Amino acid sequence: MRRREFIGLVGTAAMWPLAARGQYPERTRRIGILSPGRTELPDPTFNMLNTFLQGLQQLGYTEGLGLTIERQYANGSPDRLRELAAELVRDKPDIIVAFSTTAARQAKQATGTIPIVAVAMADPVADELVASLARPGGNVTGTTFLGPELVSKRLQLLREVVPGLSCVAALWHPNAYSERTMADVRNEIEVAARTLGLQLQLVPAISPDDLVSAFAAMAREHAEALIVMPSPMLFGEYGRIVSIAVNNRLPAMGRGVVVQMAKASIPLDRVNPVLLTHHHFDHIGDLYDVMLNSWMPAYRVRHGDGLGFPPAFLQRWMCYGYRFEAEGKVVAISGDTVDCEGLSQLAHGADLLMHCCYMASAEIEDEQFRRVVQHTLAGGDTVGKIAARAGAKILALTHHRPRRDQHYLQILAEEVARDFAGRVIVGEDLTEIEV
């Protein structure tokens, strides 16, 4: 049985008893929550728990009305999970919901009889939570998400977006999962680094208190970029990690969308549908993460009207743009595209055009970059012309490549402004634009 089949079947089995009970249970039900995270934003498990409670209400179960929920949070200290799991078991809940493999393993060690639903397990077989995917056995069920191959893919992507990259620091939590799982993840990234010709610096962090010293170690080894390896503890600290990485001027590859949405106070469970422009990994890599941290609602993933590409590229990908019209205003959003007929139709008369603008002409150093701005991602020499021809009022530049020298952003904006008389905004995360 394949893994996706395993997820679907055990998920149905876990939720069926609740749905079958109706709205008036004959006795009070008790649910225990065990999490390595914190009880506040931007910790992702905070959103997951809120959405889980909403799901229970839809099934007729409301906390305080025939339902008692005991919450145990480790607040970023995984070492406390064993003690917290034991406390939950002593209260004899009907079921334990464990967020992450780390919590699930401690819950399983504490009880072999109380059913455990584990959310976002890594490798449940390697982590000794189930006997096999086909025949799990025991008292643990749930969802699994970790694919070690994604680690190497992120490393490859990091090299593509940071020109001249030679030394990468990998921040990892040695105790995040079982020894076998962590060995697989380490082996995957080490092999990928050798294949890509990169020097890899593995930097451990046992607890959140280790983050400052970890970044100091990266600085001593002159790391040029950062990749954060899978870990519930590290995921919960992404806000700090991003902040420290920015202060150390380290490009980072990790869970950006979820953290930024939390900072913007956007409830993940209210984002529906999800609109995709195209299938480049850097644009969809966080899609599963958004769904996971929203307790996996039935997301509608949609595409818009197609934008054309030169014929040689049509066999590789198709890109989609979106045009939103409301209250007499028009907002047009392009994906990764160069100029084309579909783009002109999309952006016509837009009050705001959000368009990719990868790099300024002055930054083109070789033939590879020249081909990128000619066939794939528009550059500073064409985006202004596109906006002017469309009659756009405001132009926001997106998808500009990571740079060590931020002076080039000013050069990029000035190059675009030579062809476009309207307002030019160099987009950054959490930028708000009024139209």
N, C-alpha and C positions, 0 to 999 in steps of 0.2 A: 504494500500500500504506500502511495506517495505521501509526502509530508503534508501537502495541501489538503488531501483527503482526510488525513488524521486530524487536522485542525478543525475542519468542518464537522466531522462526526462527533468528536468529543465536545465541541462547543454546544452542539444541539443537545447532547446527552446531559450536559451540566445544567442547562437552563430549563429543560422540560419540566422538572418537578415544580419549579416556581410558577410556570405558566399554567400548569394543570390545577394548581391550588385555588385559583380565582382570587377574589379580592378580600375574602374573609377567612383567614386561616384559623383553624380550630385551637391553635396554641401559639404562643409567642415564639417566633423564630429568632435565632441568634447567628449573626455573621461576624466573624473575626477578620479584620484587615491587618495585614502585615506588610510593611513597606520600608525599604532602606532610605527613602527620601524624607522630605520635609512637609510640613503642614501648611505651606504657603507657596504662592507663585514666586519665581518661575519654575519651581520643581514640577516636572511633567506628571508625576503620579498624583499631584493635587488635582489636575484637570481630569485625569483618568478616573479618580474616585468620584468626583462630582458627576461625571457622565454615567458612571456605573449606578449611582443612586437614582439618577433620572430614569435609567432603564428599569430599575426595580419598581419605581412609581408607576411606570407604564404597564407593568405586570400586576399592579394592584398591591404592591408592598411599599409602605411608607414608614420611615423610621419613627418610632414612638407609637405607631398604631399596629400592634401585632408583630413588630420587628425591632430588634435591638442590635445595634452595630457597635462592636468594640474595636477601636482604632489603636494600632501600635505603630509608631513611626520611629525609625532609628536616627532621624535628623542628620543624615550623611555619615553616620558612624556604623558601618556594617558589623563591627564586632559586637554591637548590642543586640543583634537580631536573635541570637540563640536565647538570650534571657527573655526577650519580648515574645518569642514564639512559645516558650514554656509558660509564660503568663496567660497567653491566649488559650492554650490547651487546658490549663487549670480551670478556665471559665466554661469549658465544655460547649463550644459553639457547635451549631449544626454543620457549618462549613467554614473553611478558611480561604480567603482570597489573598494570594501572595503576589505582590508586584515585583517581578524579576526573578531570575534564577537564584540569586543570592538569598532572597527571602524564602523562596520555595524549598530550597535545600534545608534550611533551618527548621521550617515547618514540618517537613517530612521526617527529620530526625526527632522532632518532638512528639509526633504521633503517627501511628500506622493505621489508624482507624477513622479519624475524622477526614471527610473528603476535602481535598485541597485543589482549588482552581488557581493555576499559576499563569499569570499574565506576562507575556514577553519573555519566555524562556529562551535560552541560547540553544544548546543542543541537549534536549531532555534525556537522550540515551547516554551520551558521553558524560553528562552531569549526574547520572545515576538516579534520575527522577522517575523514569519509566524503564521497563525491561526492553521494549522495542516499540517502534511506531505502529507496527501491525497489531501487536498485543501488548498494550501498555501495562496492564496489571496494576496491582497496588491501589493507592488512594489518591494519586495525582493525575490531573488532567489539565488542559489549558491550551495556550497558543505559543508558538515558537517563531522566532524571526531571524536569528543570527545565521548569516551565510559568510563563512570566512573569506570566500572569494570577493566579497564586497570591499574588504579591507584593501586588497591589492588594487581593485578598481579605483578606489579613492586616491591611492598613492599615485597611480598612473595619471589621474585627472589633475592632481596637485602639480605634477611635473609639467603638464601641458599649460597650466595657467600661470606658472611662475617661471619665466624665461631664465635659462642658465642655472637652474636649480641643481645643486650637487649634494647638499647635506640636509637631511630631514630628521627631525626629532619626532619620535612616536611616544606619546604620553599613554601609559597603560597602568591598569590596576591588576597586579599579579593574582589577587584572590577573587577576582570578579566572578569566575566560573570554575569548573573543575580543572584539575591539572591537565587532563587530556584535551579539553576544549581550549584552554589557554595555550597549550603547546601547538595545537592546530593553527590558531590565529597567529601566533608568533612565527611559525614556520611559513605561513602564507605571506606575511609581510616581508620577511627576510628574503624569501625567494624572489618576490616581486622587486625588492630594492636591488638585488644583484642583477636581475634581468634588465632593469631600467638604468643600471649604472649609477645608482645613488648610494651615498654613504648614509647608513641608518643608525640613529642613536636612540636606543630604547631607554626611556626615562620612567622609572616606577613612581607611583603615588599610592600609598597604602590607605591614606585618609585625606580628607579635604585640607588638613593642616600641612600636608606635604606639597601643596601646589606651588607655593612661593619658592621653596628650595628646588623643586623640579625645574622651574623656569630659570633659576639661577644656573643650574647644571647645563641647561640648553645653551645659555649665553656663553658659558665657559668653553663649550665645544663649537661655538660659532654656527649653531643651527640656523638655517635659512628659511625654514618653514616647519609647520607643525601638523601632525595628524593625530587625532584623538581616537584611541582604540575603544571597542565596545566595552561598556561597564556601566551598570546602574548608578554607582557612586559618582563616576565622572559625568554621566548624563545629567545628574541632578546639580552638578556644579558648573554647568556650561556658561552661565552668566559670568561667573568669576573667571573662568578659563578664557572666554572671549575678551574680557576686560584686560587681563594680564597679557594676553597675546598682542592686543593692540598697543599696550604700553611698551612691549618689547619689539614692536614692529615685525611680528611674525605672521605671515599668511597662514590661516588655519583651515583645515578641511574637517567638517563635522556637521552636527545637527543645527543648521542655522535657522530654518524656518520656524520650528517649534519655539525656540528660545526668543526669537524676535517677536513672534506673535504674543508670547507671554508678556514681553516688555511693553508691547503696545496695548495690553489689556484686551486682546481680542479672544473671546472664548472659543476654543478649538471646536467644541461641539456644535457651534452655531455656523460654522463655515461649511456650506453645502449649496451648490455643487462646487467641485474643484475644476477649474478650467486649465487645460494644458495647451501650450503653444506648440510644443514639439517634444521629441523623445530623447534629446541629448541628456546624458546622465546628470550633468550639473543642474538641469532644470527639473528633473523628476526624482532625484536621489532622496529627497526628503518626503516624498509623497506617502510612503508607507508609514513613516514616522508620524506624520500628521494624523493619519487614520488610526494608528496604534494609540496615540495619546488622547484620542477622542473616543476611546473604547470601541473603536471599529464600527461606527454606524454604517448604514447602507449608503455609501458615498455615490453620488452621480458624477462621474468623471467625463467631461465633455470636451469636444473639439469645436472650433469655430470654422469660419470660411477660409478656404485654402489660399495661401499666397504662393505665387509661382516662383520657380527657381530655374536657372539655366538648365537645358536638357541633360547635360552631363551629370547633374547632381540629383535628378529626379529619382534615380534608382536607389539613392542613399537615404533621403529623408524628405518629408513634406512638412512645411511649417504653417501654422495657423495664427491668424490675428483676430482681435476682438474689437468691436465697436459698440460702445454703450451710449444710448441716447436717453436722457431723462431731464425733465424740467427745462427744456430748451437748450441743454448743454450736450456736447459730444466729447467723449473720451475714447481715443483710439490707442490700442496697444499692439505692437508688433512683436513677433518672436525673434529668433535669430534669422535675419534676412538681409539681403541687399535690395536694391531698387527693382521694382517689377510692377506690372499692371495692376495686380491685385492689391498691392500696397497703396497705390494712388487712390483706388476706390475706397479702401478702408479709412484712409486718413483725411479724405476730402472735407474741408470745412471744420476740422476738429478744433474744439477749444483747448484741448490738451492732447498732444501726440507723445506717447512714450515709445521711444525707438532705441534699439540697440546701437551703440556707437563704440566699437571695440578699441580703437586706438587712433591717435593723431598721425598724420602723414609723416611727421618728423620722427616717429617711433619705429617706422618700418625699417628693420635692419637687414632682412634677408628675403629670399624668394618665398619662403613658407608664409611669412606674415603678409606678403603682397598678395598671395593667392587667397588668404583668409578674407581680407577686406574686399577682394574683387568678387569672390564667389559665395561667401558664407556669412560674414558679419560685416555690416556696413561700417565705414570709417569716417573720420572727421571731414574728409573731402567730399562726401556725398550726402550725409544726413541733413545738413542745412538746406541743401537743394531740394531734398524730398519734402521737408516741412514747408518750405516756401512755395513749392508748386502746389501742395495740398491746401494752402491757405490756412495753416494752423496758427493759433494764437500763442500757445505756449509749447515749448519743446523740452521734454525731459529726457536726458541721455542715460540709458541703462546699459548693463552688461559691458561696462568698460573694464578692461583687464586689470588685475592687481598690479600695483606699481610700488617700487621702493621710493622712487622720486615722485612725490605728489605734485611737483611743479608741472608735470605733463598733463594733469587734469585741467589746469588753467590754459595750457597750450591747446588742448582738445576743444575746450569751450570757445576759445577765441577763433579757432579755425572754423568751427560750425557757424559762429556768429557772422562770419564774412559773407555767408550766403543766406542767412536768415535774420530778418530784422526784429522778430518777436523776442519774447523772453526765453532765455536758455537756462535750464537748470541741470546741473550735474547730479544725477540721482545718487542717493545714499540710503542705507537701510533706515526705515522709520521716517523718511521724509514725507511731510504733509504738503499737498499742493491744493490750493483753493481755485476753483474755476467758476 
